[in-house]
Amino acid sequence: MATEITTHLQDVLETHKMSHIDDLLTKYKSKRDEVKEKLEAKYNGGSYAPFNSGSYAKHTAINSKFDLDVVIPFKRNSFSTLEDMFNDVYDFLYGEYKNEATIREQKVSIGIEFYVDEDGDTISLDIVPGRELNADSYPDDDKLNLFVNSQYGLLESKTYIQTNIQAQIEHIKGKSNEREIIRLLKIWKNSNREKYKSFLLELITIKAFDKENILGNLWENLKAVMKYIQDNVTEDSFTLKDPGNSNNDVIETLEKWERQNLSNKMRNILSNIETNSDNINIYFPINEKYKAEEKSAQNIYGIKDNKIIPSIPPNNQRFG
């Protein structure tokens, strides 16, 4: 029997909800709060209060792949250079956690991946140090300069980037339809081992809703966003402005061939699903680990199970 696509996508979102991993999430939050407290104690007087950011703060996290992010905003006179700031935070975290976690430098953040615990769980955090642009300016404008490790990823020519992480969080606030599509695209990215940045998928989804009249059910909305990506991402005039800094064009993180590749992938996915609706399982799989919980919940409320061809999630899924 052909897959009913909207019902399937609803099940995909349901089985990827963070609520399925409450116990694990409690561990994540406990470690995150511990790190925040240590940072605040270490840099007392030299920084503002650390705050939560990333996909969990934006309500776009999926349970098959995530970490928790913390931003620590430093005062202008705390460090003479952004590199000194970054290195000092790295050295502090390394000293605190070297015996229980892997600490790694990343493009603009410091990753902490704790060793597997007695339950077999691995907890991953990203710590983002930033410094206000001018003395005492952060409480008024939320703007930060981040140090960029040129050897990690793109932005090779830059040693810093200006951003407003609070503005990025606000940019998606109240956009429930957009968040559903963002989560689905992240599930596609993770399940099919795509390398596109989640922030890029987030911005392009929001732009599609802004530019197009997207109305309908879940599949119609997803299809419209994918068609928008297919038709527009290769255009020379296409931009994806970072809401945290309009001078940052996120589409520039992709080379021309990568943009063409993304367009082609959207076209092929839509065509393959149109040819055979069962192909939806390849690109947007149910999280089999939590399918039984979903069925149990449906039965409690007398909801009939939908006949969906299951798709096995890929191996090597990790939280991070």
N, C-alpha and C positions, 0 to 999 in steps of 0.2 A: 504493500500500500504506500502511496506517495506521502511524503512528509508534509504535514501542515506547517508551513514555515513560521508563521507568527507564533503559534503555540510552541513550536520548538525553541524559538528565540527567547520566549518567556521562560521556558524551562532552563535554558542556558544561563540566563541572568540569575534565576532562582538558585541554581546549584553552585553558582560562583559567588554567592553573597558572603560577606564577612561574618554574618551571624552564625554560619556553620562552624566557625573556628573560634568561638568565644574564649575557650580555655587558652588556646595558643595566643590569641590577641591580648589576653590578660598578661601573659608572660612578656609579650612585646612592650606593652604599655609600662609594665613594672621596670623593665630594663631602660626604656626610654626616659622615664621619670628619674631613675637613678642617675643616668648620665647627665640629664639637665641639672639636677641638684649639684652634682660634682662640678660641672662647668660654672654654675652660678657661684659656688663657694670659691672656686679657684680664681675667677676673674671678678670678684666682687668689687664694685666701684669702677671697674674698667669696661664694663659691658652693661647692656640693657638685658632684661629678662629673656632667656631663650624661649622660643615658641615653636609650635608644631606646624609643619607644612607638608607638602607632597600630596600623593593621591588620597591618603586617608583623610587628610584635612579637607580635601576637595570632594570627598564622597565618590571617588571614581576608582577605588581600590577593588581588586578581585582577589579571591582567596587562593588562586593557584600560583600567584607571583606578586609579592609586595614586600616593601620594607617600610619602616617608619622614619620620617625625616624630622630633624631638629635644626632650626636656624639660631645661631647665637650672634646678635648684633653688637659689635664693639663700638666704643666711643672713638672719636677721631684721633685723640692723642694717646690711645692705648699702645699703638705700635707705630714705628716710623714708616714701615712699608707693609703692603698687603701680604707679601711673601713671608715676612717675619710673623705676621698674625697667623697665617695658615700653618707654618711650621711649628709655632708654639703650641697651637691647639693639637696638632698631630702628636708632638712630643708628649704632651700631657696625657692624651688618651692612650698612647702607647705605654707610657709608664703605669697607668692605672689598670689597663686590661691586657697587657701582653701575655699574661699567663692563662687567660681564659678566652681569648678571642684573637682573630686575625685582624690587624689594623692596616688599612691600605689607603694610600693617597689616590684620589680620583680627580676628575677634571676640575670641579669646583668644590668638592666635598671630601670628607674623610669617612671611609666605610669601616664599620665595625661588624664583623661576623663572628658571633659567639660560637664556641665549639658545641658540638651536638650534646644535648643534655640527656638525662636518664630516660626521658620519654622519646628520644630520637628526634627532638626538635632543634632546629637551628634558627637563631634570632639574628636579624640583620637590621642595622641602623645606618642612616646617612646623616652626618653632622656637617652643616654648612656654615662656616665662619664668614661674616661680612662686616664691613666697617662703614660707618656713616660718612657721608660726603664732606660735611663740614661740622665743626664743633657744635654739639647740641642740636643738630638738625633732624636727627632720626625721629624723635617724638612727633615732629610736625609733618614730615614728608614720607616716612617709611622707606626711604631710599638707602640702598647699600651698594658698596663696591665689593665684588667677590674676586678673589685671586683665581687666575686661570692657570692650571698646570698645562703648559703648551704641549707636553709629550703625551697627554691623554686626550685622544679624540680630536674634535675640530677646534676652531678658534686658535689655530697655531700661531697666528701673527699677533695675538693679544696676550697681555699679561694680567688683564683685569676686565671685568664686565660689570656694568652698572645695571641694577635691577630693583624691582619693588615687589617682593614676594607676597606682601599683603594684597597688592593690586591683582596679582595673578590668582590668588584665592578668591577675591571678590568677583573677578571676571566670570567665574563659573557659578557663583552663588545664585540659587533660585532657578537654575536651568535644568530641571529634572529630565526633560526629554533628551536634551543634549547629553546629559550624564549617562543615560541608558546606552546611547549609541557609542559614546566614548568607551564604556566598559566592554561592549561587544567588540569594538575594534582592538582593544587591548587583549581580549580573549583570542581573537584571530592572530594577533601579533605573537602572543606567547605560545599558543598551540601549534603554530606553523613556523616558529623560530624566526620570525621576521626581526630585522634590526632597527626598524623605525623607532624614533624616540616617542615615548608616550605623550610628551608635551606637544609635539608636532601634531599627533593625531587628535589631541584635545583641541588645539587651536583651529585646526582645519574643520573639525566638526562644528564648532561654534560659528565659524565663518559661514559654513554651508547653511546653517539655520538662519543666519543674519541676511544672507544674500538671496536665498531661495524661499519660496512659499512651501515649507515642508509641513504637511498635515496628513495624518492618517494613522494606521496601526504601526506596530513596531517594525515589521518588515518593510512597509512603505517608507518609513522614516530612514531606516538603515540603507535601503536601496537608493533613496534620494541623495543621501550624503555620499555614498560610494560613487554614484554617477557624477556628483559635483567634483569629487576628487579626480575622477577619470577625465573629465572635460576641462578642468582648469589648472591642475597642478603643473602641467608642462608649459603653460603660457609664460612668456618672458616678463609680462607685467604682473604676474601673480605674486602677492606678498602675504606673509603671515607675521604681522607685527606682534611683538611681545607686549602684553598689557603692562608689564613691569618696566618697560623701556621701549618706546616706539622706534628708537634707533636700531634695535635688534630685530632683524628680519629672520625668523626661525627657518623659513624655507631655504635660506642660504646654507643651512647645515647639510642640504642634499646637493650633490652634483647633478648636472643636467641629465646624465644617464640614469641616475637614481630616481629622479622625478618621472622620467619616461617609464621606468620600470614599475614605479608605484601606480601610474596611470594604467599600464598594461595589466597589472595584477587585478585592479578593480574591475576592469573590463572582462577579464577572463573569469573571475569569480561570479560576476553577475550573469555572464553567458552560461556558465556551467550549471548554475542553480536554475536558470530559466529552462535549460535542456532537461534537467532531472532534479526535482526538488530534494531528493535524498542527498544530493551533493552538499547541501547546507551543513551536514554533519562533519564534513571534512574541514570546513573553514571555521565553523562556530560550534565546537563540540560541547556536549553536556559534560559537566564534571562528574564522572561516574562515582566518585568517592561519596558524593552527597545526594545521589539520585534516590537512594532508598529512603533517606530522610524526607525528601520532597514528596515521594509517593505516600509515605506514612501520613504526612500532613494533609495531603489531598483526601485520603481515605477518611480521616477524622471528620472532615467537613462534607463528606459525601460527594466529592468531586471525582468524576470518572477519570481513570488514567488515560492519557493520550498515547497512541501507538507511535513511538518514535524509534527510529533505528539508532541504536547507541553508537557513539564514537569514542574510542579509547583515547584518553589524553596521552600526550607524549611522555616518554620517560624523562628523567633528569629534570623534572620540575623542581624549582627551588623557591624559597622565600628570599627575595632580595631585589 
